[in-house]
Amino acid sequence: MKREDLHDYHKHVTDTYDERSVNHDNSEWHRKTALKLVEEMPPRVGGTVLDIGTGTGFIAFHAATLVGSKGKVIGVDLSEGMLNQANVKLADSGLENIEFLRGDMEHLELPDNSIDHLYCASAFFCALNPLATLKHWHGLLAPGGSLALHALPETAYFWVSMAREVLYSHGIRYLLNTPTANMEKTASLLKQAGFDRVKIREEEHGYYVPWERARDSWISIDDFAPGQYPHPVRNVSPETLALCEKEYLARLQELKTDKGVWNDSTLYYVYAFK
């Protein structure tokens, strides 16, 4: 990918998450699912932790209390807005074993074999090259080091899965969530990257989206399209895009209920070792 394209993609990511940063701490779902990664694979006392896509630091602050004063936690994010919020909390916390850095999770400037525990909550889907990213993370981990991350199946979020199907029928590739399409594909991806003892747990989530919101969910060029650049509909003609939207709404109508449209937000908890 050209440098200017990568810059544009990163700007799209940062703009999206900078906007979300002000209210991110109000998301109990993000907090709960992030901390569950740590609870199910806790770091050792004195260990070095890398929290990728740290956001406002849900994992980083909790891990810091677990590794103790002799341990270290590095929180990395692209969003300056998120990092600003995290640093405000850090100043109030009194903790001295946390450092927050701005960085691209696919190209982190950290020494190989320097991390004991790596966490990535609700951010891996942003990787443009998932396999290369996992290989990079594998290199950062010390021998025996652990990885814990969230992954999304291809069925997650109807506005993604259904849009993908419609676009694909017109020869347009929409890649979001396809690298971790199912548990078998996710496990294979980790093993190709060199990880061992891969375990994946599926946790089903879902909720109804009101019809008024659901019918406005069709993908547009202005939407965030994580894990893919250029945007999947960037070069699609207006006529084709209008036809795809019509087909999308027709399929959506079939899912309409009195409660709205059911949205599957199933999450994979993925654990592995170097």
N, C-alpha and C positions, 0 to 999 in steps of 0.2 A: 504494500500500500504506500502511495506517495505521502510524503511528510505533510503536505497541505491537507490531504484527505484525512489523515489521522488527527490533525489539529482540529478539523471541522467536526469529526466524530466526537472527540474529547470535549469540544465546546458544547455540543448537543447534550452530552452526559452531564457536564458541570452545570449548564443552565437549568436542566431538569431538576437536579438534586439541590442546587442552590435555592431554587424556589420552594422545595419541600423542607428545607432545613429548619425553618422557623417553627414548624409544627411537628417535626419528626419525633420529638420526645413524647408527644401525645399519643403516639401509635402503640397501644398496648400489645397488638398482634406482633409488630416488629420486635418489640422488647422480649416478649415471651418466646418467640421462635428462635431469636438470636441466643438468648441465655440457655435455651435447651441444648444447643450444640455444646456449650461449655459444661453443662450438667452431665451430659451423657459421655463426654470425653474431656474430663478436667485436666488442666495442666499440673505438672508436678511443682512442688515448692522449689524455688530457685531457678525455674526454667525460664527460657526466653520465648515469648509469645508474639506472633505476628497476626494482627487482626486486619484483614484486607476488606476494603469497603466498610471501614469502621463507622461511617456516619457520625453520629454524635457520641459514639463510644460505649454503646450498651455492653458489648463483649469486653472491650478494653478495660473498663473500670472494674468489672466483676473479676476478670482474670488477674488484675493487679493485686486484688485482695487475696487471691489464691496462691500466687507465686511468691508473695512476701517481699520483704525489703531486699533480699538477695536476688530476686528475679527481675525480669524486665519485660515490658509490654510496648510494642510498637504498633500504633494504629495508623493505617494508610488509607487515604481517600483522594479522589480527584476533585471533589467539591470543596471549594474554599468556604462556602457557606456552612457545610456540615462541620468542617474542621474548626471554624470559628466558634461554633456552638460547643464543640468538644473541649476546646481550650479554655473557654469561659468556665465550664464545669471543672476542668482540671485545676484551674487557679483556686477554686473554692474547696477542692477536695483534700488538699494537704498531701496528696500522694506524690512521691518523687520517683516512682519507678515506671512512669508512662511517658511516652513521647509520641506526638502526633506529627505525621509527615504527609505532604502532598505528593502523590505519585500514581503512576499508571500500573495497575496490577499485573499487566502483561510484560512489563519491563522495569522491574524493581531494582534499584541500585543498592543491593544488600549483598554481603558476602555469602558464597555458597556454604552449606553445612553449618549455618549460624543460628538456625531457628529450631526450637524443640517442638513447638506446637503452633500450627497454622489454622486459623479460622476464617471463614468467609460466609457471612450470613446475607442472603438475598442480594447477591451482587455478581455471582459467577456468570449469569446469563448475559452480562455486559461484555464478556470477553469476545473479541473478534476472531480469535483463533483459540478455541477451548483446549485442544490437545497441546499446542505449544505452550499455552499458559500453565497447564498442569505440569508439563515437563519442567518449566521454569520454577514452579513452586517446589517440585520434587528436589531440584538442585539446591534450593535454599534450605531445605530441611536437613538437620543433622541425622546421621544414621539412627534408625529407630524412632525418628520423629513422627508426629501424628498430624493428620489432616482431618478437619471437620468442616463440611460445607453444606449449603442448601442447593438443591437442584430442582428444576421444574419439568414435569412431564409435558409432552406435546399436547395433551388434552387440557392443560391448565388455561383458564381464562378464555371464555367463549369468543371474546372479541379478537383474540389471537388465533385460536385453533380454527374457528369458522372462517375468518378472513384468509388464513393460510390455504384452506381447502378451495375457497372460491378463486383466489388469485392463482393457485397452482393449475386450476382447470383452464386458465388463460395463458399458461406458460410463464407465470411470474413467481419467482421464488421468494418466500417470506420465511426466514430461517429461525426466528425467535423460538427458543425451547426445543428445536430439533436435535441439537447435539446431545441432549439428555432425554430424548423422546420417551424412553421407558427405562426401567431399572436395569435391564440387560445391557442396553446401550450405554448407560451411565457407568456401569461396572467395567465394561470393555474399555471405555475411554480412560478410566483411572488406571487400569492394568497396562494399557498401551503407553501411558505416561511413566510407568515404572513402579507404581504403587502396589503394595502387597496387603493382604488381609482386608480386602475391601468388604465393607458391610453397608447395606442400604436399608433404611427403614422408611416405609411410606406412611405418611400421616394425612388422612383425608380431611379436607376443609371445604367449605362452600357456603354460599349465601345467595339470596335472591336479589337481583338488580331490578329496580322499578322499571317498568316498560318505557317510561319517558326517557330515562337515561340509557337504557339498552338500545333503543332505536337510533340514538345519536352516537353509537360506539364504533361506527365504521372508520377504518384506518384512513388517515390523510397524511399528506406530505409534512405537515407540521407536527405530527405525533412523534413521540420518542420511539425509535426502533432499535432497541439494544441488541448488540451482537452482530450488527449488519451495517455495512456502509459500501456504496451509497444506499440511501433509503429505498426499500423495495418498490415503492410506487413513484420514485423520482422521475423515471423516464417513461412512465405509462401514459398513453394518450388520454385526454379528458373523456373521450368517447368510451374507451375500454374501461376506464375507472368508473364511469357512471353505470355501465352495464354490470360490473362486478358489485357495485353497491346495491343495485337493484336485486341481484341474486342473493346477496348477503341478507338483505332485509326480508326477502321471501323465506329464507331458511330460518331466520330469527323468529318470524311470525309463527312458525310451527312449534317453537319452544315456549311461546307465551303462555303464562298461566295467570290465575287471579293474583298471585303473589309477585308476578314479574317473570324474569328469566333466570333460571338457575345458573349460577356461575361456579364451576369447579375450580377451587384454588388449592388442590392437593399439593403437598410439599414432600420432597425427598430429603431425608437426613442421611448424609453420606459420610462415612468414616473410613479412613485408610491409614497405612503406615509406610514409611520408607524402609 
